[in-house]
Amino acid sequence: LKFYASVRLDVRKGDVLQSGSEKIGNRTKVKVTKNKVAPPFREAEFDIIYGEGISRVGEIIDLGVNRGLIEKGGSWFTIKEQRLQGKDNVKAFLKANPEIAAELEAEIMKNSFKLMSPQSKIAAVAAGRAVNVEADDFED
């Protein structure tokens, strides 16, 4: 039935996430192999933590680095003048400082919304999601 499906995903287990010698999760890679309703061949990577699910803090870190909100050099991360070594230390820092995590998440969402097409913004509003709409989003 693979030809009948509208969307097919290729999900692969990546690196094992460890805390000391204990396995706490996996890095997961997902690729859209077929999509009849949107562009195919998009890829995503995220952490799945056992007993927690997809790591929200891990996503904030990954997207913050991609958007330039968090500086990364080697294994060192810089968040608001705070230098930390290793992703585990950054996760612990953001969990201990939820106001900084919330601020980073809000900035990521704001930047992500600016990258959306006008049709996607309309769909988000129609779905009942709260979005910020600017005058530039409307055509004259």
C-alpha positions in Angstrom: 0.0 0.0 0.0 3.0 2.3 -0.2 1.7 3.9 -3.4 -1.7 4.6 -1.9 -0.4 6.6 1.0 -0.5 10.4 0.9 2.5 10.8 3.2 5.3 8.3 4.0 8.1 8.9 6.6 11.4 7.1 6.9 12.2 7.1 10.7 15.7 6.0 11.7 17.3 5.7 15.1 20.5 7.7 15.3 22.9 8.2 18.2 22.2 6.9 21.7 21.9 9.6 24.3 23.6 8.8 27.6 23.8 10.3 31.0 27.0 8.8 32.4 26.6 5.1 31.5 22.8 5.1 31.5 21.0 5.2 28.2 18.3 8.0 28.4 17.2 8.3 24.8 17.9 8.4 21.1 18.7 11.0 18.4 16.0 10.3 15.8 16.2 11.2 12.1 13.0 11.5 10.0 12.8 12.0 6.3 9.6 12.5 4.3 10.0 10.0 1.4 6.6 10.7 -0.2 4.2 13.6 0.2 1.2 14.3 -2.1 0.1 17.4 -0.1 3.4 19.3 0.5 7.0 19.3 -0.8 8.7 15.9 -0.1 12.2 15.0 1.0 12.3 17.3 4.0 14.4 16.0 6.9 14.3 16.5 10.7 16.4 15.4 13.6 15.3 15.5 17.2 16.0 13.8 20.6 13.5 11.3 22.0 14.0 10.9 25.8 12.7 7.7 27.4 9.7 8.5 29.6 9.5 12.1 28.3 9.1 12.0 24.5 10.5 14.6 22.2 12.9 16.8 24.2 11.4 20.4 24.1 14.6 21.8 25.6 16.7 19.9 23.0 14.6 21.5 20.3 15.0 24.9 21.7 18.8 24.4 21.6 18.9 23.0 18.1 16.6 25.7 16.7 18.4 28.4 18.6 21.7 27.4 17.1 20.1 27.2 13.6 18.5 30.7 14.0 21.6 32.3 15.4 20.1 32.9 18.9 22.6 30.5 20.5 26.2 30.7 19.5 28.0 27.4 19.1 31.7 26.9 18.7 32.9 23.3 19.0 31.2 21.9 22.1 30.8 25.4 23.6 27.5 27.2 23.6 26.9 30.8 24.4 23.4 31.9 25.7 23.1 35.6 26.8 26.7 36.0 27.8 26.7 32.6 29.6 29.2 30.1 28.2 28.5 26.4 28.7 30.3 23.3 27.5 28.3 20.4 26.2 24.6 20.1 25.2 23.8 18.4 28.5 25.0 21.4 30.5 22.9 23.7 28.2 19.8 21.5 28.8 20.4 21.7 32.6 20.9 25.5 32.4 17.7 26.0 30.5 15.7 23.7 32.8 17.1 25.7 35.8 16.3 29.0 34.1 12.8 28.6 32.5 12.4 32.3 31.9 15.4 32.2 29.5 14.1 29.1 27.9 10.7 30.8 27.4 12.3 33.9 25.9 14.4 31.8 23.5 11.3 29.8 22.5 9.3 33.0 21.9 12.0 34.4 19.7 12.3 31.1 17.7 8.5 31.1 17.2 8.5 34.7 16.1 11.3 34.1 13.6 9.6 30.9 12.4 6.4 32.7 11.7 8.2 35.3 9.6 9.5 32.5 7.4 6.0 31.1 6.8 4.1 31.9 3.5 1.0 34.0 3.7 -1.1 30.8 3.0 0.5 29.0 5.9 -0.3 31.9 8.2 -3.9 31.9 7.1 -4.1 28.2 7.7 -2.5 28.6 11.2 -5.1 31.3 12.1 -8.0 29.1 10.7 -6.7 26.2 12.8 -7.1 28.3 15.9 -3.4 28.8 16.7 -2.4 32.1 18.1 -0.2 34.0 15.6 1.0 37.5 15.3 -0.1 39.1 12.0 1.6 42.2 10.7 0.4 44.7 8.1 3.1 43.4 5.6 1.3 40.0 5.6 -1.7 41.4 3.7 -1.6 42.5 0.0 -3.0 45.8 -1.0 
